[in-house]
Amino acid sequence: MKLIIWLLIGLAAGALAKKISPQQERPGWVSSMIVGIIGSLLGGFLFGIIGIQSTSLVGGFIFALIGSVIFLWLYHRYLSEKIDLGI
């Protein structure tokens, strides 16, 4: 059950991050979910380093959203010409 919730939070965070991002992103729920899951891992890692942890769904969503925006920025800044992920 936790996996399904994690995937749904990743989907929502990825979709919102793609809307927030100033770059033109390709539509699609699969790419939104991938961005959200990577963002969730990145956000959890970064906030864990500075000592902030979340125990709620809202906190997890915020971490995933911030991580997704950071991931999209890093992707478009450094990787978009080298790797085409279809994002």
C-alpha positions, -999 to +999 in steps of 0.1 A: +000+000+000+029+024+008+043+018-027+010+029-043+008+060-022+045+068-030+038+065-067+007+087-065+026+114-046+054+111-072+028+115-100+012+146-084+046+162-075+060+155-109+030+169-127+030+201-106+068+205-110+064+202-147+038+230-146+061+252-123+092+247-144+099+275-169+110+250-196+086+234-221+080+199-208+064+170-226+030+160-213+024+125-200+017+108-168+046+083-171+072+111-174+055+130-145+057+099-123+094+094-132+102+130-124+082+128-092+099+096-080+133+109-087+123+142-071+110+123-040+143+105-036+163+137-042+142+158-019+143+132+009+180+129+006+186+167+006+163+174+035+177+144+054+212+160+050+201+192+067+182+173+094+145+178+083+123+148+082+086+144+073+061+120+088+031+132+069+018+129+034+018+167+030+054+169+041+064+141+017+046+158-011+064+191-004+098+172-003+089+155-036+078+187-052+110+206-042+132+176-053+113+174-086+119+211-094+156+207-085+158+176-107+142+194-137+165+223-133+196+200-131+183+180-161+177+210-183+209+227-171+234+199-175+219+167-191+193+176-217+218+177-246+236+145-234+206+124-224+171+124-239+148+111-212+117+123-230+109+147-203 
